[in-house]
């Protein structure tokens, strides 16, 4: 709950909290494991960066979400030839 208070203090009225970041990140990593890409995550810098960007997406203010999603899609296209997903 302390992080929620800190985020509300920084983002004032623009803060919308739904769900739990820990469980979101945990579910994302579980999916990486289910896809058989845990070793890729641990050893491959571009793939690791892509997954970390997906994780932090939950912390992006709503007004900046569109731009962040565009960046994420551009990054995904740039590394698409490396991964089967």
Secondary structure, DSSP 8 states (H G I E B T S, - for coil): -HHHHHHHHHHGGG----S-HHHHHHHHHHHHHHTT-HHHHHH-HHHHHHHHHHHHGGGS-GGGHHHHHHHHHHHHHHHGGG---
